[in-house]
Amino acid sequence: MALNNTYDARLQQETAVGAGVQILLLALLGTAIGLGVAGWLSGLAFAFATWAVLSRALHRSALRSFGPANRVTLGRATLVGGVTALVADSFQSAPPVTLLVGLTAVALLLDGVDGKVARRTGTSSALGARFDMEVDAFLILVLSVYVATRLGPWVLLIGAMRYAFVAAAHFAPWLNAPLPPSFARKTVAAVQGIALLIAGSSLLPHAAELTVVLLALGSLTWSFGRDVAWLWRHARATEARPQETASAQPTLLELELAVR
């Protein structure tokens, strides 16, 4: 028990350090650009929520070490907290686009690093994969909010689609079944961040930005639609399988006749 408490204390220290680094980043942003109240509140809320949720998940997990891969993901989460603060602040004043794009670009570039680190160090875990996915999803949501202010509220569909899927799974449990690995799914997910980053950078003409984001939304809709269709077929097949198995099992009379 004492050993488990020691491991838990070390894990909690990691999350506390992450929250501290997040606050430090907010302070640096405040010094550099004069971060407003909305930015500070959003950034602090993100830092607290990340610390609380991650601490709870680590406490309930069987992990004995936070691991290098999770540290990379926590670093990405810190950058996402900075992006969140800048986007929130953009509703009050013009955002520093270069800084916002820079933080986002680094967060996106590090997206594939934590997975590689986990595999090379043998520290892959369900919690790490979920942590990585949640950081990605929230970054896409924040970017969609930012781009929606320029291209229209329909862009929010990109950020909200994954959360709508999770909400739907509460009413349709068959959506919780594990999906088979898919390179296409990973590619489409990566495209969303890149497309929103391009649109948010204001480097392209309005029509080009609109086209890029529409293509991203179309690919995401196709990806989710394909996965939902697969999950539906899988659920139907799973429901039918026990009946088929039961009908294929020999009856007690047949077993007795076989023995005789």
N, C-alpha and C positions, 0 to 999 in steps of 0.2 A: 504493500500500500504506500509506504514512504517513497519507494522508488517511482511509482506512478505519479505521486504528487510532485516529485522532482522534475519528471518529464513534463508534466502539465505546466509547472511554473516556468520552465524554459520556453515552452511554446507560447505562453502568455506574454513573456518578455519580447518575443519576436514581434507579436502583433502590436505591442505597445511601442516598440521602436518604429514600426511602420507608421503608426499614427503620429508619432513625433516628427518623422521625416515629412509627412504630409503637411503638418502645420508649418514646418520650416519652409517648404516650397511655397505655401501660401504667403508667408512673410516675405519671401524673396520677390514674389509677384507683386505684393503690395508695395514693396520698396521701389521696384522697377517701373511699374505702370500706375501705381495708385489704385489698387484693387478696391472696388466699392463694397457697400454693405451687402448687396445681393451676392457678390462673388465670395466674400468671406463666409457668409452664412451657408451658402451652398457647399463650399469647400469643406467647412467644418462639419456639416451634416454628413457629407460623404465620408470623411475621415472617421467620424464616430460610428456610422453604420458599418463601415468595413471592419473596424476594430471589433464591434459587438458581434456581428455575424460570424466573422472568422474565428474569434475566440470561442464562441459557442460550438462551432463546428469542430474545432481542434480538441476541445474538451471531450466531445462525444466520440471522437475518432480514436483509433488504436495507434496513432502515430507516436513515435518516440522522439522524432526529430523533425523540425520544420522543413529541412532539406533545401538544397541549392535551387532547385527548380521553383519551389514556392517562393523563395526570396526574389527570384526574377519576376514572378507574377505579381508579388507585392510591390516591387518597383514599378511595374506597369500600372498597377492600381493607383500608385501615387501620382503618376503622370496623368492618368484619367481624372483624378481629383482636381489637378490643376486645370485641365481642359474644362471640367465642369464649372469651376469657378469663373473662368474666362467667358464661357458661354452665358452663364447667368448674368455676368456683368455687362454683356453685350446688349442687354435690353435697356440699359441705362445710358450707355455711352458706346462710341465706336470701338470695337475690339481691336487689339493689336494682332492683326491677321498673321503676321510673320511668326509671332510667338505661339499663337494658337496652332498654326500649321506645324511648327517645329515640334511641339510637345506631342501632337497627334501622330506625326510621322514616326517619331522614336517609339511611341507606344505600339504602333502597328508593326514596325520592324522587329520589335522584341517579341511579337506574338508567337513566332515559331521557335524562339530560342528556349523558352521554358520547357517545351515538350522534348526538344533534343537533349537538354540538360538532364531531364528526368530519366530519359532512356539510357543515356551514357553512364549515369551514376547509379542506375538501378533504384531510383527513388520514385517511380511512378506510383500514383495512388488515385483512388476514386475522388478523394477530396481535392487533390491538386488539379485533376481534370475539370472538376466542377468549378473550382475557384477561377481557373483560366477562362472557362466558358462564360461565367458571370461577368468577369471584367470586360471581356469582348463585347458581350451583349449590352452592357451599360454604356460603353464607349460609343457603340453604334446608335444607341438611343439619344445620347447627348449630341452627337454630330447631326443626327436627323432633326433635332430641335433647332440647331443653329442654321442648317441649310433651309429648313422650312420657313424661316423668317424672310428668305430671299426668293425661294421658288414656290412656296405655297404649302399649306398644311398637309397636303397629300403625301409629302415626303415623310411625315411622321409614321406612315405605314411601315416603312423600313425598320424603324426602331421599335415599333410596337408589336410587330408580327410575332417575334419569339415569345414575348410576354403574353400575348393573346393565346398562343399555343399552350403555354404553361397553365394559364387560367382555364382553358378548355379541357385540359387533362383532369382537372378536378371533377368535372361533370361527365367526362368520358374516359374512364380509367384505362381503356385499351390504348390510349395515346401515350401511356407511360412505358410501354414495352420498349426494350432496347432496339435500336436500329442497327442494321449492318453497317460496317465501315463504308464510306463513300468518298472518293477523291473529288467527285463533282460537288458534293455538299460542302466540303472544306474550301474548294475553290470559290464557290458562290459566296460563302461567308466572308472570305478574304476580300472579294470584289466590293462588298458593301462599304467597308471602311475606306478603301482606296477611292471609290467613286464619290463618297461624301467628302473626303479630304480634297479631292480635285475641285468639287463644286464649292467648297468652303474657302478655297484659296483665292477665288476670283481671278484666276489666271486665264480662263477661257471666256469666250463670248457667252452671253446668256443662253442662246439657243443650244450651244454645245454642252453647257452645264446641264441644261434641261434634258438633253438626249442621254447623257451619261447616267444621270440619276434614274431616268425612266428605264433604261436598260438594266440597271442594278435592281430596281424594284421588280421588273419582269422576271429576272433570273431568280430572285429570292422567292417570288410567288410560285414559280415552277418548282423550285427545290422543296418548299414546304408542301406544295400540293402532291408531289411525288412521294414524299415521306408519309404523309397522311394516308394516301392511297395504299401504300405498302403496309402500314400499320393496320388499316382496316381489313385488308386481305388476310394478314397474319392473325388478327383476332377472330375472323370468321373460320379460318382453318383450325385454330386452336380450339374453338368451341365444337367443331365437328369431329376433331380427332378422338376425344374420349368416347364418343358414341360409336365411332368406327372401331376403336380398340375394344370396347365392350362387346360389340357384335362379333368381333373376330375371336374373342376368348371362348374356349370350349365350355359347354355347360357341365354341371356336376354329373349328369347322366352320361355324357360323352366321355368324361374322365373315367368314370367307373367302368364303362364298356371297354375303354382302352386298356385299363389295368387287367381286366378279365381276359 
